[in-house]
Amino acid sequence: MNGVPISAADEPRLPLMAAAGLIVAVTLAIYWPALNTGFVGDDFMILHRLRALADAADVLRFFRGEFFEYYRPLGFVSHAADWAIAGQNSRQFHLTNVLIHTLNAVLVLLIGRALSPRSLAGPLAALLFALHPSNSEAVIWMSARFDLLATAFALAAVCWMVREWIGSTWIPALLFFPAVLSKEAAVALPIAAAGWSTFRLRTSTVATIARVAPWLVVLAAYSALRQLAGGVSAVGGASRMPKLAAFGACLAVTVALSSGRWEKMRAWLQPRRAQCATIFVALLGLTVLVAAVSEGRAGALAREKLSVAGFAIFYLVSPVLGPGEAVFANPTMSLTWMIGGAALLAAGAVVLWIWPTLLDDSRLWFLATFVVATLIPISALTEGKRYLYLPSAAVSLIVAVVVVELHRRSRRAALFLVTAVLVASTTQIAVKIGDWKWAGRMTADGARLVDSTLAPSCGTGHVVFLTSPVGVRSVYSHFYYETFEIERGCMPEVFQVVVRVVRLDTPIAVRWNGPAQIVITAPTYRGNFLLSRDLRAFDTPLRLGEKLDMQTPLGDLRAEAADGTARLTLTLRQDVEREPVQFFYYSDGRIEPLRAPN
């Protein structure tokens, strides 16, 4: 958009059906290998609920209960449909995920085509979304179906609204209902509806309120159903009140800018880029200062929001996942919130650089409200890239609209850069599919190993994982009771974990030191063990140069990490020593049995 944009008539027109076919073909080709990634982590808790279904009517129970204090019944209904089709065949579940992602990419295409006269805008936005490397988590992981479905209905609502199909004043609000029933990530979407009315339709305040009202009625109905039927707080509890306040404030401001007031605000802002830059830098500097020096609530809040900002900005714009996964795995580290401050400064610089374009284009005002609506629900979350699945659609649309309407020379350079990003993103997706395949095989092999040890009994036995993987290779490689149902539909009577091996793959040696003592050694320790006194809350990290001594339900655990080596000694209690306990451990990417002492 800098300089004179090319005429829409000067570029070749790509028919809509051809563009949609291209997007479908590319998305399916890239993600088809994901059908072989198996089940991991939380998948088994969902499968456990599906096993309890006796008939089709049983799916109604998902509307009458919560799941870890979440209310997402439509996601479970879709899982139940896969279960009815193929049982616990993981390929069916992954196929559904890939097809929903493909549909979402086509919806982004349609929205992009509606927002820009340039025929390339829609396909470019769709490709950026479909091949966004951070979206691989949502697409590949069966348990992220909730994000996929919520995004599908949210994008359908936005698409219906911006393409102004029949019933565009109320049908998008109806589509908003299944979006929030899939996951609360879509709950702030009325802000985007207000943005469309205010900035694109340029309606009066009364008309904007009338357009947003059906969305708020749907939101009220969802809140009532969530609390009365699902037993979950209508607003998500006191911890989510700041998000509710942010939602209300953003919605109120967007509505207040209707009746042409935003154009007066734009005219006021246009000559004041320097002043706005000064204010932004001052506020950011103050936030960083509070984060650095305050140990109280204000400092914790500043560090949290800076970390979230860094997480969101990095994963929304970077075609490379690796460095970010290492940094943002622990949002409490100083480095995390410091990177957040730097990321905000860089984002602010970009905004100020294209200041005239942003202010002049009402589409970007609308898309800004779309971005805000997608980010508010995740404004305290950094533990999963799937949270950015819906925001990535809004960001992809912004990038596509800006790039395709640049001046010829700038446009060619930008398209070359975007092409490089897409190539890098495709490579990253292939790598992550390999990581998820590994996790699926490791989990299935480990579950089979445990089951073969306990067979032919079912529902009995005491299993202990001396070391267990958690988030290794940045995928969800956890083991739960429900994990062991994969073979025969039954779990051990007791399942305990002594040490969690977090994120980094670590070679581990385990041996008996007499009949009642087990020694765990990590010769190249990288500070990634988590311990627990009750074998439930793993909140005690084993740091390099540190010694720990704690009583556990299995016995005394002594741990020390020095000179790059971790050594843990578990001395079993006498009652545990007398029990027929089956010990296993995780090392070098697989679960191994600990043979009984001689």
C-alpha positions as CSV (number, residue, x, y, z in Angstrom):
1,M,0.0,0.0,0.0
2,N,3.0,2.3,0.2
3,G,3.1,4.3,-3.0
4,V,0.6,3.7,-5.8
5,P,-1.0,0.3,-5.6
6,I,-1.4,-1.7,-8.8
7,S,-4.8,-1.8,-10.4
8,A,-6.9,-4.9,-9.8
9,A,-7.4,-5.1,-13.5
10,D,-3.6,-5.4,-14.0
11,E,-3.3,-8.7,-12.2
12,P,-4.5,-12.1,-13.4
13,R,-7.8,-13.2,-11.9
14,L,-7.8,-16.6,-10.1
15,P,-11.3,-18.1,-10.1
16,L,-12.7,-18.7,-6.7
17,M,-13.2,-22.4,-7.2
18,A,-9.7,-22.8,-8.6
19,A,-8.3,-21.0,-5.6
20,A,-10.3,-23.1,-3.1
21,G,-9.2,-26.3,-4.9
22,L,-5.6,-25.2,-4.6
23,I,-5.9,-24.4,-0.9
24,V,-7.6,-27.8,-0.2
25,A,-5.0,-29.7,-2.2
26,V,-2.0,-28.0,-0.5
27,T,-3.5,-28.3,3.0
28,L,-4.3,-32.0,2.6
29,A,-1.0,-32.8,1.0
30,I,1.0,-31.2,3.9
31,Y,-1.1,-32.6,6.7
32,W,-2.0,-36.1,5.3
33,P,1.0,-37.7,7.1
34,A,-0.5,-36.5,10.4
35,L,-3.1,-39.2,10.1
36,N,-0.5,-41.6,11.5
37,T,0.5,-39.7,14.6
38,G,-1.6,-41.8,17.0
39,F,-2.9,-40.8,20.4
40,V,-0.9,-38.9,23.1
41,G,-1.4,-37.1,26.4
42,D,-4.9,-35.8,27.1
43,D,-6.3,-37.8,24.1
44,F,-6.7,-40.8,26.5
45,M,-8.9,-38.9,28.9
46,I,-11.2,-38.0,26.0
47,L,-11.2,-41.6,24.8
48,H,-12.0,-42.7,28.4
49,R,-15.2,-40.6,28.3
50,L,-16.1,-41.9,24.8
51,R,-15.8,-45.6,26.1
52,A,-18.6,-44.8,28.5
53,L,-21.1,-44.0,25.8
54,A,-23.8,-46.7,25.5
55,D,-25.8,-45.2,22.6
56,A,-26.2,-42.1,20.5
57,A,-28.4,-40.4,23.1
58,D,-25.6,-40.5,25.6
59,V,-23.8,-37.7,23.8
60,L,-26.3,-35.4,25.6
61,R,-24.4,-35.9,28.7
62,F,-21.6,-33.7,27.3
63,F,-24.1,-30.8,27.6
64,R,-24.7,-31.6,31.2
65,G,-21.3,-31.6,32.7
66,E,-17.9,-30.0,32.7
67,F,-14.5,-31.4,31.7
68,F,-11.6,-30.0,33.9
69,E,-13.8,-27.0,34.6
70,Y,-14.4,-26.3,30.9
71,Y,-17.7,-26.5,29.0
72,R,-17.1,-27.6,25.4
73,P,-19.9,-30.1,24.6
74,L,-19.7,-29.8,20.8
75,G,-16.1,-30.8,20.7
76,F,-17.0,-34.0,22.5
77,V,-19.9,-34.6,20.2
78,S,-17.6,-34.5,17.3
79,H,-15.2,-36.9,19.0
80,A,-18.2,-39.2,19.7
81,A,-19.0,-39.2,16.0
82,D,-15.4,-40.4,15.2
83,W,-15.8,-43.0,17.9
84,A,-19.0,-44.3,16.4
85,I,-17.4,-44.5,12.9
86,A,-14.0,-46.1,13.8
87,G,-13.8,-46.8,17.5
88,Q,-10.3,-46.1,18.8
89,N,-8.7,-46.0,15.4
90,S,-6.6,-42.8,15.7
91,R,-6.6,-42.2,11.9
92,Q,-10.3,-41.3,11.9
93,F,-9.8,-38.7,14.7
94,H,-6.9,-37.1,12.9
95,L,-8.7,-37.2,9.5
96,T,-11.5,-35.1,11.1
97,N,-9.0,-32.6,12.5
98,V,-7.3,-32.2,9.1
99,L,-10.6,-31.8,7.3
100,I,-11.8,-29.1,9.7
101,H,-8.4,-27.3,9.3
102,T,-8.9,-27.5,5.5
103,L,-12.4,-26.0,5.9
104,N,-11.0,-23.2,8.0
105,A,-8.4,-22.4,5.4
106,V,-11.2,-22.1,2.7
107,L,-13.2,-19.8,5.0
108,V,-10.1,-17.6,5.4
109,L,-9.9,-17.6,1.6
110,L,-13.5,-16.4,1.3
111,I,-13.0,-13.7,3.9
112,G,-9.9,-12.4,2.2
113,R,-11.6,-12.3,-1.2
114,A,-14.4,-10.2,0.4
115,L,-12.0,-7.8,2.0
116,S,-9.7,-7.1,-1.0
117,P,-10.3,-6.5,-4.7
118,R,-7.0,-8.2,-5.4
119,S,-7.7,-11.8,-6.3
120,L,-4.4,-12.9,-4.6
121,A,-5.4,-11.6,-1.2
122,G,-7.7,-14.6,-0.4
123,P,-5.4,-17.4,-1.5
124,L,-2.4,-15.7,0.2
125,A,-4.3,-15.3,3.5
126,A,-5.5,-18.9,3.3
127,L,-2.0,-20.3,2.6
128,L,-0.5,-18.2,5.5
129,F,-3.1,-19.7,7.8
130,A,-3.1,-23.2,6.5
131,L,0.7,-23.5,6.6
132,H,1.2,-21.5,9.8
133,P,3.7,-23.6,11.7
134,S,2.2,-22.8,15.1
135,N,-1.1,-24.2,13.9
136,S,0.4,-27.6,13.6
137,E,-0.3,-28.3,17.3
138,A,-4.0,-27.7,16.9
139,V,-4.3,-29.7,13.7
140,I,-2.2,-32.7,14.7
141,W,-3.3,-33.2,18.4
142,M,-6.6,-34.9,18.7
143,S,-7.3,-33.1,22.0
144,A,-7.1,-29.7,20.2
145,R,-10.3,-30.4,18.2
146,F,-12.0,-27.8,20.4
147,D,-9.8,-25.1,18.9
148,L,-10.5,-26.3,15.4
149,L,-14.3,-26.4,15.8
150,A,-14.5,-23.0,17.6
151,T,-12.4,-21.5,14.8
152,A,-14.6,-23.1,12.1
153,F,-17.8,-21.6,13.5
154,A,-16.1,-18.3,14.3
155,L,-14.7,-17.9,10.8
156,A,-18.1,-19.0,9.3
157,A,-19.7,-16.2,11.3
158,V,-17.2,-13.6,10.2
159,C,-17.4,-14.9,6.6
160,W,-21.2,-14.6,6.5
161,M,-20.9,-11.2,7.9
162,V,-18.3,-9.7,5.6
163,R,-19.7,-11.3,2.5
164,E,-23.1,-9.9,3.4
165,W,-25.0,-13.0,2.6
166,I,-28.7,-13.1,3.3
167,G,-29.5,-12.8,6.9
168,S,-26.1,-11.2,7.7
169,T,-27.5,-9.3,10.6
170,W,-28.5,-12.4,12.6
171,I,-27.1,-15.6,11.1
172,P,-23.5,-14.8,12.1
173,A,-24.8,-14.5,15.7
174,L,-26.3,-18.0,15.4
175,L,-23.0,-19.4,14.1
176,F,-21.4,-17.7,17.1
177,F,-23.4,-20.1,19.4
178,P,-21.8,-23.4,18.3
179,A,-18.4,-21.6,18.3
180,V,-18.5,-20.9,22.0
181,L,-20.1,-24.3,22.6
182,S,-16.9,-25.8,21.0
183,K,-14.5,-23.7,23.1
184,E,-14.6,-20.4,25.0
185,A,-11.8,-19.1,22.7
186,A,-14.5,-17.4,20.5
187,V,-16.3,-15.7,23.4
188,A,-15.1,-12.2,22.5
189,L,-16.2,-12.3,18.9
190,P,-18.9,-9.7,19.4
191,I,-16.1,-7.1,19.3
192,A,-15.4,-8.0,15.7
193,A,-19.1,-7.8,14.9
194,A,-19.1,-4.2,16.3
195,G,-15.9,-3.4,14.4
196,W,-17.5,-4.5,11.1
197,S,-20.6,-2.3,11.7
198,T,-18.6,0.7,13.0
199,F,-15.6,0.7,10.5
200,R,-16.8,-1.0,7.4
201,L,-20.6,-0.3,7.3
202,R,-20.1,3.1,8.9
203,T,-23.5,2.7,10.7
204,S,-24.9,4.8,13.4
205,T,-24.5,3.9,17.1
206,V,-28.1,2.7,17.3
207,A,-27.6,0.5,14.2
208,T,-24.3,-0.9,15.6
209,I,-25.9,-1.7,18.9
210,A,-28.8,-3.4,17.0
211,R,-26.3,-5.5,15.0
212,V,-24.3,-6.5,18.1
213,A,-27.4,-7.3,20.2
214,P,-28.0,-10.8,18.8
215,W,-24.4,-11.7,19.5
216,L,-24.9,-10.6,23.2
217,V,-28.2,-12.5,23.4
218,V,-26.3,-15.6,22.2
219,L,-23.5,-15.0,24.7
220,A,-26.0,-14.7,27.5
221,A,-27.7,-17.9,26.5
222,Y,-24.3,-19.7,26.4
223,S,-23.4,-18.3,29.8
224,A,-26.7,-19.6,31.3
225,L,-26.3,-23.0,29.7
226,R,-22.7,-23.2,30.8
227,Q,-23.7,-22.5,34.4
228,L,-27.1,-24.2,34.8
229,A,-26.4,-27.3,32.6
230,G,-22.7,-27.6,32.7
231,G,-22.1,-26.6,36.2
232,V,-19.3,-24.1,35.2
233,S,-19.2,-20.5,36.3
234,A,-20.9,-18.3,33.7
235,V,-17.8,-16.0,33.6
236,G,-15.2,-18.6,34.4
237,G,-14.5,-17.6,38.0
238,A,-12.9,-14.6,39.6
239,S,-9.5,-15.2,37.8
240,R,-11.2,-14.4,34.5
241,M,-12.8,-11.2,35.6
242,P,-10.0,-9.1,34.1
243,K,-10.7,-10.7,30.7
244,L,-14.4,-9.9,31.1
245,A,-13.5,-6.3,31.9
246,A,-11.3,-6.1,28.9
247,F,-14.0,-7.6,26.7
248,G,-16.5,-5.1,27.9
249,A,-14.2,-2.1,27.5
250,C,-13.1,-3.0,24.0
251,L,-16.7,-3.6,22.9
252,A,-17.9,-0.3,24.5
253,V,-15.1,1.6,22.8
254,T,-15.8,0.1,19.4
255,V,-19.5,0.9,19.6
256,A,-18.7,4.4,20.9
257,L,-16.6,5.0,17.7
258,S,-19.7,4.4,15.5
259,S,-21.7,7.2,13.8
260,G,-18.5,8.4,12.2
261,R,-16.6,9.2,15.4
262,W,-13.8,6.9,14.5
263,E,-13.1,9.1,11.4
264,K,-12.7,12.1,13.6
265,M,-10.4,10.1,15.8
266,R,-8.4,9.0,12.7
267,A,-8.1,12.7,11.6
268,W,-6.8,13.6,15.1
269,L,-4.3,10.7,15.1
270,Q,-2.9,11.2,11.6
271,P,-0.5,14.1,12.4
272,R,0.4,12.8,15.8
273,R,2.5,9.7,15.0
274,A,5.5,11.0,17.0
275,Q,3.4,11.8,20.1
276,C,1.8,8.4,20.0
277,A,5.2,6.7,19.7
278,T,6.4,8.6,22.7
279,I,3.4,7.6,24.8
280,F,3.8,3.9,23.7
281,V,7.5,3.8,24.5
282,A,6.9,5.4,27.9
283,L,4.1,3.0,28.8
284,L,6.1,0.0,27.7
285,G,9.1,1.2,29.6
286,L,7.1,1.7,32.7
287,T,5.6,-1.8,32.4
288,V,9.1,-3.3,32.0
289,L,10.4,-1.3,35.0
290,V,7.5,-2.6,37.1
291,A,8.2,-6.2,35.9
292,A,11.9,-5.8,36.8
293,V,11.7,-4.3,40.3
294,S,8.3,-5.1,41.8
295,E,7.9,-8.4,43.7
296,G,4.3,-7.8,44.4
297,R,1.1,-8.3,42.5
298,A,1.8,-5.4,40.1
299,G,5.1,-6.9,39.1
300,A,3.7,-10.4,38.7
301,L,0.9,-9.0,36.5
302,A,3.4,-7.0,34.4
303,R,5.6,-10.1,33.9
304,E,2.6,-12.2,33.0
305,K,1.3,-9.8,30.3
306,L,4.8,-9.2,28.8
307,S,5.3,-13.0,28.6
308,V,2.0,-13.5,27.0
309,A,2.7,-10.7,24.5
310,G,6.1,-12.2,23.6
311,F,4.5,-15.7,23.2
312,A,1.8,-14.4,21.0
313,I,3.9,-12.1,18.8
314,F,6.7,-14.7,18.3
315,Y,4.4,-17.6,17.4
316,L,2.1,-15.5,15.2
317,V,4.9,-14.1,13.0
318,S,7.8,-16.6,13.2
319,P,8.1,-19.4,10.7
320,V,10.5,-21.2,13.0
321,L,9.3,-22.9,16.2
322,G,12.4,-24.3,17.9
323,P,14.0,-21.3,19.7
324,G,10.6,-20.1,20.9
325,E,9.7,-23.5,22.4
326,A,12.8,-23.4,24.5
327,V,12.2,-19.9,25.7
328,F,8.4,-19.9,26.3
329,A,8.3,-23.3,28.0
330,N,8.8,-21.5,31.3
331,P,6.9,-18.1,31.3
332,T,8.2,-17.3,34.8
333,M,11.8,-16.8,33.6
334,S,13.1,-13.3,33.3
335,L,14.2,-13.9,29.7
336,T,10.6,-14.7,28.7
337,W,9.1,-11.4,29.8
338,M,12.1,-9.4,28.6
339,I,11.6,-10.9,25.1
340,G,8.0,-10.0,25.5
341,G,9.0,-6.3,26.0
342,A,11.3,-6.5,23.0
343,A,8.6,-8.1,20.9
344,L,6.1,-5.3,21.8
345,L,8.6,-2.7,20.9
346,A,9.2,-4.3,17.5
347,A,5.4,-4.6,16.9
348,G,5.0,-1.0,17.9
349,A,7.7,0.0,15.4
350,V,5.9,-1.8,12.6
351,V,2.7,-0.1,13.4
352,L,4.3,3.4,13.5
353,W,6.1,2.6,10.2
354,I,2.9,2.0,8.3
355,W,0.9,4.5,10.4
356,P,-0.8,6.3,7.4
357,T,-1.9,3.0,5.8
358,L,-3.3,1.7,9.0
359,L,-5.2,4.8,9.7
360,D,-6.6,5.3,6.2
361,D,-7.9,1.7,5.6
362,S,-11.2,0.9,7.4
363,R,-10.6,-2.8,6.6
364,L,-7.5,-2.7,8.9
365,W,-9.6,-1.1,11.7
366,F,-12.0,-3.9,11.4
367,L,-9.3,-6.6,11.3
368,A,-7.7,-4.9,14.4
369,T,-11.0,-5.5,16.3
370,F,-10.9,-9.1,15.0
371,V,-7.4,-9.6,16.3
372,V,-8.4,-8.1,19.7
373,A,-11.4,-10.4,19.9
374,T,-9.3,-13.4,19.4
375,L,-6.5,-12.4,21.8
376,I,-8.6,-11.4,24.8
377,P,-9.6,-15.0,25.8
378,I,-6.0,-16.1,25.8
379,S,-4.4,-13.1,27.4
380,A,-3.0,-15.1,30.3
381,L,-2.0,-18.3,28.5
382,T,1.4,-19.3,27.1
383,E,1.5,-23.1,27.5
384,G,0.2,-24.1,24.1
385,K,0.5,-22.8,20.6
386,R,-3.0,-24.1,19.9
387,Y,-4.3,-21.0,21.7
388,L,-3.1,-18.9,18.7
389,Y,-5.0,-20.9,16.1
390,L,-7.9,-18.4,15.8
391,P,-5.7,-15.3,16.2
392,S,-3.5,-16.6,13.4
393,A,-6.5,-16.4,11.0
394,A,-6.9,-12.7,11.7
395,V,-3.2,-12.0,11.4
396,S,-3.0,-13.9,8.1
397,L,-5.8,-11.7,6.7
398,I,-4.0,-8.5,7.8
399,V,-0.7,-9.6,6.2
400,A,-2.4,-10.7,3.0
401,V,-4.4,-7.5,2.6
402,V,-1.4,-5.3,3.2
403,V,1.0,-7.2,1.0
404,V,-1.1,-7.6,-2.1
405,E,-1.9,-3.9,-2.2
406,L,1.7,-2.6,-2.0
407,H,3.4,-0.7,-4.8
408,R,4.7,-3.0,-7.6
409,R,8.3,-3.2,-6.4
410,S,7.5,-3.3,-2.8
411,R,4.9,-5.9,-3.5
412,R,7.3,-8.2,-5.3
413,A,9.8,-8.0,-2.5
414,A,7.0,-8.7,0.1
415,L,5.7,-11.7,-1.9
416,F,9.2,-13.1,-2.1
417,L,9.5,-12.8,1.7
418,V,6.1,-14.4,2.2
419,T,7.1,-17.2,-0.1
420,A,10.2,-17.9,1.9
421,V,8.2,-17.9,5.1
422,L,5.7,-20.4,3.6
423,V,8.6,-22.7,2.6
424,A,10.1,-22.5,6.0
425,S,6.7,-23.1,7.6
426,T,6.1,-26.2,5.5
427,T,9.4,-27.6,6.7
428,Q,8.6,-26.9,10.3
429,I,5.2,-28.6,9.9
430,A,6.9,-31.7,8.5
431,V,9.3,-31.7,11.5
432,K,6.5,-31.4,14.0
433,I,4.5,-34.2,12.4
434,G,7.6,-36.4,12.9
435,D,7.7,-35.4,16.6
436,W,4.0,-36.2,17.1
437,K,4.5,-39.6,15.3
438,W,7.4,-40.3,17.7
439,A,5.2,-39.4,20.7
440,G,2.3,-41.6,19.5
441,R,4.6,-44.6,19.0
442,M,6.4,-44.1,22.3
443,T,3.1,-43.8,24.1
444,A,1.6,-46.9,22.4
445,D,4.7,-49.0,22.9
446,G,4.9,-48.0,26.6
447,A,1.2,-48.8,27.2
448,R,1.6,-52.2,25.6
449,L,4.7,-52.9,27.6
450,V,2.9,-52.1,30.8
451,D,-0.1,-54.1,29.8
452,S,1.9,-57.2,28.9
453,T,3.5,-57.1,32.3
454,L,0.1,-56.9,34.1
455,A,-1.8,-59.4,31.8
456,P,-3.9,-61.5,32.1
457,S,-5.2,-59.5,35.1
458,C,-7.2,-56.4,34.2
459,G,-7.8,-53.4,36.5
460,T,-5.2,-54.5,39.0
461,G,-1.5,-54.1,39.6
462,H,0.8,-51.3,41.0
463,V,2.8,-49.5,38.2
464,V,5.5,-47.0,38.9
465,F,7.2,-44.8,36.3
466,L,10.5,-43.8,37.9
467,T,10.9,-41.3,35.1
468,S,8.1,-40.2,32.8
469,P,8.2,-37.8,29.8
470,V,6.3,-34.5,29.9
471,G,6.3,-32.2,26.9
472,V,9.4,-33.8,25.4
473,R,10.1,-32.5,21.9
474,S,7.4,-29.9,22.6
475,V,4.6,-32.4,22.2
476,Y,2.2,-33.8,24.7
477,S,3.9,-37.0,25.8
478,H,2.3,-37.4,29.2
479,F,1.2,-40.7,30.7
480,Y,-2.0,-40.9,32.7
481,Y,-4.1,-43.8,34.2
482,E,-6.3,-43.6,31.1
483,T,-3.2,-44.1,28.8
484,F,-3.2,-47.8,29.6
485,E,-6.7,-48.4,28.4
486,I,-5.4,-48.3,24.8
487,E,-4.8,-52.1,24.8
488,R,-7.7,-53.8,26.6
489,G,-9.8,-51.0,28.1
490,C,-8.5,-51.3,31.6
491,M,-6.1,-49.4,33.8
492,P,-3.7,-50.4,36.6
493,E,-5.1,-50.2,40.0
494,V,-2.3,-47.8,41.0
495,F,-0.1,-45.7,38.7
496,Q,2.5,-43.4,40.2
497,V,5.3,-41.2,38.7
498,V,8.5,-40.4,40.7
499,V,10.3,-37.9,38.4
500,R,8.9,-36.0,35.4
501,V,11.4,-35.4,32.6
502,V,10.3,-32.1,31.2
503,R,10.7,-30.9,27.6
504,L,14.3,-32.1,26.9
505,D,15.1,-35.7,26.0
506,T,17.7,-36.9,28.6
507,P,19.6,-40.2,28.6
508,I,18.9,-41.9,31.9
509,A,20.3,-45.0,33.6
510,V,18.3,-46.8,36.3
511,R,19.6,-49.7,38.5
512,W,18.9,-51.5,41.7
513,N,21.3,-50.9,44.6
514,G,20.3,-53.7,46.8
515,P,16.8,-55.2,47.3
516,A,15.1,-51.9,48.4
517,Q,17.0,-49.1,46.7
518,I,16.8,-47.7,43.2
519,V,19.4,-45.3,41.7
520,I,18.5,-43.0,38.8
521,T,21.3,-41.3,37.0
522,A,21.3,-38.7,34.3
523,P,25.0,-38.2,33.2
524,T,24.2,-35.2,31.0
525,Y,21.6,-33.4,33.1
526,R,20.1,-30.2,31.8
527,G,18.0,-29.1,34.8
528,N,14.7,-30.6,33.5
529,F,13.6,-32.9,36.3
530,L,10.5,-32.1,38.4
531,L,9.9,-33.9,41.7
532,S,6.9,-34.2,44.0
533,R,6.5,-35.0,47.7
534,D,3.0,-36.6,47.2
535,L,3.6,-37.9,43.6
536,R,0.8,-35.7,42.5
537,A,1.9,-32.1,42.4
538,F,5.2,-31.9,40.6
539,D,6.3,-28.5,41.7
540,T,9.9,-29.0,42.9
541,P,12.5,-28.6,40.2
542,L,15.9,-30.3,40.7
543,R,18.4,-27.4,39.9
544,L,22.0,-27.8,39.0
545,G,24.1,-27.6,42.2
546,E,21.2,-28.4,44.4
547,K,20.5,-31.3,46.9
548,L,17.0,-32.4,47.9
549,D,15.7,-34.9,50.4
550,M,11.9,-35.6,50.5
551,Q,9.6,-38.3,51.8
552,T,7.2,-39.7,49.1
553,P,4.5,-42.4,49.3
554,L,7.1,-44.9,47.9
555,G,9.8,-44.0,50.3
556,D,12.7,-41.6,50.9
557,L,14.0,-39.8,47.7
558,R,17.4,-38.1,47.8
559,A,18.4,-36.1,44.7
560,E,21.4,-34.0,43.8
561,A,22.7,-32.4,40.6
562,A,26.4,-31.5,40.4
563,D,29.0,-31.3,37.7
564,G,26.4,-31.9,35.0
565,T,25.1,-35.1,36.5
566,A,21.9,-35.8,38.3
567,R,21.7,-38.7,40.8
568,L,18.5,-39.7,42.6
569,T,18.2,-42.5,45.1
570,L,14.8,-43.9,46.1
571,T,14.8,-46.1,49.2
572,L,11.5,-48.0,49.3
573,R,9.4,-48.2,52.3
574,Q,9.0,-51.7,53.8
575,D,5.4,-52.1,52.8
576,V,6.2,-51.0,49.3
577,E,9.1,-53.4,49.2
578,R,6.8,-56.3,50.0
579,E,4.3,-55.4,47.2
580,P,4.5,-56.7,43.7
581,V,5.3,-53.3,42.1
582,Q,6.2,-53.1,38.4
583,F,8.8,-50.4,37.8
584,F,9.5,-48.7,34.5
585,Y,11.4,-45.7,33.4
586,Y,11.7,-43.3,30.4
587,S,15.1,-42.9,28.7
588,D,16.2,-41.9,25.2
589,G,12.8,-41.7,23.7
590,R,11.2,-44.9,25.0
591,I,9.7,-46.6,28.1
592,E,11.9,-49.4,29.6
593,P,11.2,-52.0,32.3
594,L,13.3,-52.1,35.4
595,R,14.1,-55.7,35.9
596,A,13.7,-57.2,39.4
597,P,16.9,-57.2,41.5
598,N,18.9,-60.5,41.5
